[in-house]
């Protein structure tokens, strides 16, 4: 069994912890921006292939106090690096420090690298570590003088599902979109709409969830090339995941956008994700949006950051709010960074949740 951690955007921890428990993981512990759990090698593969809201899955190799470089070195040296890093493996070290006495990232990287090298040289009884074989990325976080050392098992971030090589100008991350879908309680019989669909991410994530398509089914992961986990483990999980895809469902998604190119991209992305039969994308102005009775509306409208000016974003939300005022829908979920969104939109949300879209602080406004 490994002690592992799945990282996520701030505000998404509760969804991620539920996902992990649903997968059968044990010892689930929630912290800011990450959720710890216990798993064997099959569990590591399952977490990578199945988690919709996690950014990365890592194996924890050490946790200790590190308020100075001596403590940082000693804690890293105490870890059993030979259990995961081979004699010839490459092991780049990357990480961050936050609210801690050790603030220089390059200096921390250097100290940790030296500690790992010295420990591996002792464990393998050698004076040389060629680092010519499998790359195993070591990651560290130092928060409030506590260092956590981890081995990355994901490789590329888990938001990279493989269906979105073509992007519009300001896409929402797949993992954040999946979290919003979870908050909205979409089911396999839901009707879901997005009047600002862009590249289609919100609706595609909803459709993948409805069909029970594992988000990592069509990509590879770093741990497939680790001798202690391996490709066979991942292939077995993939085979099982394919058998769980639903085909007889009544879910349907309708997306629209003012930009013709965005709609074209959304259609291509839906095909690559395997949900094109569930998604209809068309060119339309959100100011003329008409909801379908009983539908769930998901929206990531322009914030006035990249695609429009703040005033244009406010005017759009004011018009959109008026357009929706007397319409029939089940619920509405809008993510926005506009500081006075509810006043502009014309209605107070039933609930709000703080989220981050990239580095931008936002709120998810929920209307029932």
Phi and psi in degrees as a GROMACS rama.xvg file:
@    title "Ramachandran Plot"
@    xaxis  label "Phi"
@    yaxis  label "Psi"
@TYPE xy
-111.405  145.324  UNK-2
-85.5566  123.618  UNK-3
-126.76  168.215  UNK-4
-143.986  136.296  UNK-5
-109.556  126.093  UNK-6
-92.6282  156.276  UNK-7
-156.538  170.051  UNK-8
-69.2262  148.278  UNK-9
-60.6117  134.67  UNK-10
99.6138  -9.17727  UNK-11
-106.757  -1.45638  UNK-12
-56.4343  -39.1169  UNK-13
-65.4418  -38.4983  UNK-14
-66.5206  -44.9524  UNK-15
-62.4876  -41.7223  UNK-16
-63.787  -37.2859  UNK-17
-64.7588  -42.1159  UNK-18
-58.5977  -44.7622  UNK-19
-63.8483  -43.0712  UNK-20
-65.0709  -37.9795  UNK-21
-63.2777  -31.439  UNK-22
-79.4306  -5.75325  UNK-23
91.1593  14.4057  UNK-24
-73.1395  149.698  UNK-25
-111.141  165.259  UNK-26
54.5566  44.7553  UNK-27
-75.2969  123.492  UNK-28
-127.93  126.02  UNK-29
-95.516  129.57  UNK-30
-131.531  171.834  UNK-31
-63.3441  118.03  UNK-32
75.2139  7.30238  UNK-33
-163.21  153.302  UNK-34
-131.574  121.755  UNK-35
-87.1452  152.979  UNK-36
-162.15  169.369  UNK-37
-109.728  141.009  UNK-38
-159.128  149.92  UNK-39
-87.3798  -171.772  UNK-40
-65.8878  -31.8776  UNK-41
-67.8178  -37.1977  UNK-42
-63.9344  -37.2482  UNK-43
-63.0616  -42.976  UNK-44
-65.2962  -43.3723  UNK-45
-60.5215  -43.9687  UNK-46
-60.0389  -44.2359  UNK-47
-65.8515  -42.5663  UNK-48
-79.1593  -33.6241  UNK-49
-102.137  -25.9324  UNK-50
-68.288  126.53  UNK-51
-91.2187  -28.1622  UNK-52
-109.536  -3.68406  UNK-53
-81.114  145.484  UNK-54
-89.3589  -28.4963  UNK-55
-166.938  149.193  UNK-56
-117.888  128.216  UNK-57
-132.934  152.038  UNK-58
-95.0437  128.391  UNK-59
-82.5515  127.555  UNK-60
-111.693  -13.9269  UNK-61
-174.82  145.148  UNK-62
-140.172  126.743  UNK-63
-164.818  163.234  UNK-64
-75.0368  135.863  UNK-65
-146.31  81.8708  UNK-66
-93.4454  -6.43405  UNK-67
-146.417  171.874  UNK-68
-69.5454  -29.5345  UNK-69
-63.7  -45.8071  UNK-70
-65.2333  -37.4554  UNK-71
-61.8499  -44.5208  UNK-72
-66.4454  -48.9199  UNK-73
-62.6664  -39.8033  UNK-74
-65.4521  -40.5191  UNK-75
-68.9471  -38.8891  UNK-76
-65.2556  -28.692  UNK-77
-73.1566  -18.1608  UNK-78
-73.6009  154.178  UNK-79
-90.0232  79.7854  UNK-80
-70.4604  -30.9147  UNK-81
-66.4032  -16.7904  UNK-82
-72.9002  -18.5083  UNK-83
-128.009  -17.9569  UNK-84
-115.846  122.256  UNK-85
-75.58  167.744  UNK-86
-59.5497  -32.1214  UNK-87
-108.104  2.56311  UNK-88
-70.4196  149.467  UNK-89
-87.6366  144.388  UNK-90
-145.075  75.7007  UNK-91
-63.2249  148.127  UNK-92
-117.954  124.471  UNK-93
-138.169  156.337  UNK-94
175.034  -163.978  UNK-95
-147.681  162.046  UNK-96
-131.224  136.085  UNK-97
-143.804  129.968  UNK-98
54.8384  42.8266  UNK-99
-135.004  161.413  UNK-100
-69.2134  -33.1178  UNK-101
-84.8457  109.131  UNK-102
-110.71  -20.2496  UNK-103
-83.1146  108.926  UNK-104
-64.5008  -46.245  UNK-105
-58.1945  -39.1227  UNK-106
-66.9715  -41.9073  UNK-107
-62.5765  -43.8341  UNK-108
-58.1901  -44.5847  UNK-109
-63.7294  -44.464  UNK-110
-64.8745  -44.9235  UNK-111
-66.0571  -41.105  UNK-112
-60.702  -43.9229  UNK-113
-62.8617  -41.5456  UNK-114
-63.5556  -42.2521  UNK-115
-66.1343  -42.8278  UNK-116
-59.4713  -48.0602  UNK-117
-63.3996  -40.2075  UNK-118
-67.6532  -43.068  UNK-119
-66.4082  -38.0633  UNK-120
-60.5359  -39.3481  UNK-121
-70.0544  -44.001  UNK-122
-66.7761  -36.0323  UNK-123
-95.9829  -2.15011  UNK-124
61.0116  45.3083  UNK-125
-137.915  162.012  UNK-126
-106.546  -2.60755  UNK-127
-131.107  138.268  UNK-128
-126.59  97.4379  UNK-129
-67.0462  -24.9694  UNK-130
53.1054  46.8565  UNK-131
-108.6  -4.15991  UNK-132
-103.516  -145.638  UNK-133
-56.6079  134.249  UNK-134
-82.8151  127.537  UNK-135
-126.399  105.136  UNK-136
-77.4164  122.018  UNK-137
-93.0909  129.341  UNK-138
-121.897  145.15  UNK-139
-131.131  150.977  UNK-140
-132.641  134.112  UNK-141
-119.944  109.615  UNK-142
-128.179  122.156  UNK-143
52.6731  45.4617  UNK-144
66.0664  19.1001  UNK-145
-114.469  122.896  UNK-146
-98.6849  132.708  UNK-147
-117.513  124.679  UNK-148
-104.032  133.366  UNK-149
-141.211  155.221  UNK-150
-110.597  123.678  UNK-151
-72.3057  129.879  UNK-152
-108.466  -7.23675  UNK-153
-90.1141  -39.7595  UNK-154
82.3977  -119.356  UNK-155
-60.6928  148.621  UNK-156
-54.4264  147.661  UNK-157
-68.9836  -13.2316  UNK-158
-68.1409  -17.0583  UNK-159
-83.4134  84.9887  UNK-160
-73.5002  -28.6635  UNK-161
107.267  -6.53219  UNK-162
-96.2282  -4.6582  UNK-163
-123.971  58.5591  UNK-164
-71.6575  -24.188  UNK-165
-101.748  125.515  UNK-166
-122.312  149.097  UNK-167
-84.5821  -171.328  UNK-168
-70.2418  -33.6941  UNK-169
-138.121  71.5201  UNK-170
-75.7631  157.038  UNK-171
-93.4896  143.247  UNK-172
-63.1668  143.842  UNK-173
-58.4648  -38.1988  UNK-174
-67.8982  -39.2199  UNK-175
-69.1572  -40.0758  UNK-176
-59.6836  -42.0552  UNK-177
-63.4465  -36.1347  UNK-178
-66.0624  -42.1384  UNK-179
-63.5098  -39.9084  UNK-180
-59.8337  -41.2018  UNK-181
-65.3808  -43.941  UNK-182
-59.5839  -32.9083  UNK-183
-79.9998  -7.91778  UNK-184
58.9074  44.1869  UNK-185
-66.0842  142.359  UNK-186
-126.011  179.886  UNK-187
-78.5861  0.729808  UNK-188
-119.197  14.6397  UNK-189
-80.9966  154.178  UNK-190
-108.293  121.099  UNK-191
-121.574  140.231  UNK-192
-132.152  148.413  UNK-193
-141.803  107.115  UNK-194
-80.7571  -2.0013  UNK-195
-128.714  52.1332  UNK-196
-66.858  -24.5442  UNK-197
53.8969  -127.334  UNK-198
-82.5885  7.19414  UNK-199
87.5704  10.1374  UNK-200
-60.7688  -45.9269  UNK-201
-59.2338  -45.6275  UNK-202
-73.9083  -35.5939  UNK-203
-65.5216  -42.0903  UNK-204
-64.1215  -37.139  UNK-205
-65.3798  -41.4803  UNK-206
-67.9547  -39.8571  UNK-207
-63.4341  -39.635  UNK-208
-64.8641  -42.8007  UNK-209
-61.7703  -39.0035  UNK-210
-83.6321  -4.99347  UNK-211
60.3802  40.7958  UNK-212
-85.5679  120.614  UNK-213
-61.7689  129.628  UNK-214
-64.3078  -25.4633  UNK-215
-100.5  19.0143  UNK-216
-65.0447  -32.0561  UNK-217
-113  33.1696  UNK-218
-142.429  171.936  UNK-219
-110.522  163.853  UNK-220
-132.972  152.658  UNK-221
-56.8761  -40.605  UNK-222
-69.4739  -11.5853  UNK-223
-62.7389  -23.3177  UNK-224
-103.549  8.62215  UNK-225
-90.4642  132.467  UNK-226
-63.4395  -26.1325  UNK-227
-91.1044  -1.68199  UNK-228
-123.643  -68.4798  UNK-229
86.8683  160.734  UNK-230
-67.2779  -35.4088  UNK-231
-58.1167  -38.555  UNK-232
-63.2182  -45.39  UNK-233
-67.5004  -39.8732  UNK-234
-62.5262  -37.3941  UNK-235
-65.3674  -40.694  UNK-236
-68.2556  -40.2596  UNK-237
-61.2473  -43.8895  UNK-238
-59.1062  -44.2987  UNK-239
-65.4891  -39.331  UNK-240
-65.0779  -40.4631  UNK-241
-61.9027  -34.803  UNK-242
-71.6532  -15.332  UNK-243
-97.6401  0.831782  UNK-244
-68.1681  132.742  UNK-245
-87.8512  142.062  UNK-246
-119.037  -29.104  UNK-247
-101.042  79.3143  UNK-248
-131.079  160.421  UNK-249
-106.133  8.15998  UNK-250
-58.8878  144.758  UNK-251
-152.044  145.454  UNK-252
-123.592  140.491  UNK-253
-127.505  119.474  UNK-254
-121.936  147.579  UNK-255
-143.62  153.992  UNK-256
-153.586  152.862  UNK-257
-73.1509  -23.5598  UNK-258
-93.5349  124.161  UNK-259
-61.6298  -39.9783  UNK-260
-64.2695  -39.1321  UNK-261
-61.9703  -42.4408  UNK-262
-64.07  -40.6504  UNK-263
-61.9715  -42.8145  UNK-264
-64.1342  -42.54  UNK-265
-59.8091  -42.2099  UNK-266
-63.2761  -41.4826  UNK-267
-66.2032  -41.2502  UNK-268
-63.0691  -40.2013  UNK-269
-63.1693  -38.5126  UNK-270
-62.8209  -45.8315  UNK-271
-65.1999  -31.4632  UNK-272
-80.1707  -9.72095  UNK-273
80.348  25.4656  UNK-274
-129.734  19.0725  UNK-275
-61.4728  -29.6713  UNK-276
-71.291  -13.3036  UNK-277
-101.524  -7.22528  UNK-278
-122.835  131.761  UNK-279
-118.228  120.915  UNK-280
-115.701  137.872  UNK-281
-146.469  162.876  UNK-282
-85.779  124.316  UNK-283
-163.585  157.588  UNK-284
-93.1364  127.957  UNK-285
-60.1668  -22.1025  UNK-286
-68.7483  -18.8008  UNK-287
-109.757  16.8978  UNK-288
-62.8396  135.794  UNK-289
-125.335  120.891  UNK-290
-80.4597  155.23  UNK-291
-89.6533  140.885  UNK-292
-55.593  132.434  UNK-293
77.5812  9.78907  UNK-294
-82.6846  158.594  UNK-295
-101.34  124.886  UNK-296
-104.68  124.575  UNK-297
-114.392  135.817  UNK-298
-147.718  134.428  UNK-299
-124.755  74.6219  UNK-300
-73.2806  165.3  UNK-301
-57.2117  139.927  UNK-302
-97.1766  -7.55459  UNK-303
85.3429  18.5752  UNK-304
-96.4515  -48.5034  UNK-305
-126.54  -38.6039  UNK-306
-93.6414  -8.58925  UNK-307
-162.057  174.623  UNK-308
-85.3993  160.096  UNK-309
-55.415  -38.8644  UNK-310
-66.6228  -40.4889  UNK-311
-63.9666  -39.9297  UNK-312
-63.845  -41.0803  UNK-313
-65.2529  -44.5179  UNK-314
-61.6443  -40.584  UNK-315
-63.4349  -44.5904  UNK-316
-67.8771  -33.8162  UNK-317
-64.7682  -44.6935  UNK-318
-67.8781  -39.0348  UNK-319
-65.1522  -40.592  UNK-320
-61.6011  -42.6078  UNK-321
-65.1742  -39.7485  UNK-322
-64.0486  -35.1926  UNK-323
-85.0248  -10.8929  UNK-324
-49.3535  -45.649  UNK-325
-112.688  20.9664  UNK-326
-90.6788  162.578  UNK-327
-102.704  109.073  UNK-328
-149.181  162.256  UNK-329
-80.5742  -46.1886  UNK-330
-158.383  159.812  UNK-331
-136.23  131.985  UNK-332
-128.428  113.888  UNK-333
-120.852  125.217  UNK-334
-99.2694  130.284  UNK-335
-153.993  150.212  UNK-336
-102.423  0.846582  UNK-337
-61.5354  123.635  UNK-338
-65.296  -25.0893  UNK-339
-121.504  42.5485  UNK-340
-57.1517  -47.5132  UNK-341
-63.3977  -38.9824  UNK-342
-65.2629  -43.2092  UNK-343
-65.7778  -43.0273  UNK-344
-70.26  -27.7069  UNK-345
96.2811  7.17789  UNK-346
-148.445  144.632  UNK-347
-85.2562  132.515  UNK-348
-68.8733  149.06  UNK-349
-67.6653  -37.4452  UNK-350
-146.257  157.499  UNK-351
-135.764  147.663  UNK-352
-138.491  130.645  UNK-353
-75.6469  130.21  UNK-354
-139.537  166.499  UNK-355
-119.362  126.041  UNK-356
-100.137  97.759  UNK-357
68.7746  -125.534  UNK-358
-98.1133  5.53854  UNK-359
-93.3456  119.445  UNK-360
-65.6554  129.774  UNK-361
-135.082  175.722  UNK-362
-132.489  144.665  UNK-363
-96.8694  114.394  UNK-364
-93.8533  122.975  UNK-365
-113.206  125.114  UNK-366
-121.103  130.112  UNK-367
